Amino acid sequence: MRRNLWLRIVIVLGVIAASVWYLYPPKKTINLGLDLQGGIHLMLGVEVDRAIESQTERALADLQAALDKKGIGARLGRQGATEMAVQLVNPSTWTNALAVLSEFKTFEQKSADQAAGRVVLALQARESAQIADLAVRQGLETIRNRVDQFGVAEPTIQRQGENRILVQLPGIQDAERAKALIGKTALLEFKFLNEQADVERATREGPPPGSDLLWQR
């Protein structure tokens, strides 16, 4: 009996020693939450209105190009975040213009005046909601990628409501750097290269309307 007792004691002590060794040092093996080790708590807002405006601006440029391709003169402008106003130079091109406008499926006619050659298109509510949702989901993914640079163990990055993102970074003490990196606005643009343009003339007189002159980019 005594021999078995000592064997059990040795086994228990061995298990305790192995557990202590496995957990040492505790800060590296136990992920302490924000309430235990401190850190950063941020609530960020996604500017979904700007995302919708950008989508309308792109549609406006595409519509202008489509009308020009058909030889339909028109002056276009954005009204608010979701509307495009089209003023035909010649109202007699009304029918042809409507055929072009019908190709933009995500917009619907809000008002039309054939005699004046004017029509207003509005982005569909369902499309606006999809753009807003996509903007928030892209924001979540962007923040996750940026947080990886800190090497934070188990950060909390969650969507809150319709357009807010909760960020908790346990153990991070440099609050200003974190805010600068996480809250930095991201903008990705695609531009077509005009291979027919006269580079020397554009350098001397400026680029054509709607174009930019970029160097080594």
Buried (B, 14 or more C-beta within 10 A) or exposed (E): EEEEEEEEEEEEEEEEEEEEEEEEEEEEEEEBEBEEBBBBEBEBEBEBBEBBBBBBEEBBEEBBEBBEEEEBEBEBEBEEBBBBBBBBEEBEBBEBBBEBBEEBEBBEEBEBEEEEBBBBBBBBEEBBEEBBBEBBEBBBEBBEEBBEEBEBEEBBBEBEEEBBBBBBBBBBEEEEEBBEBBEEEEEEEEEEEBEEEEEEEBEEEEBEEEEEEEEEE
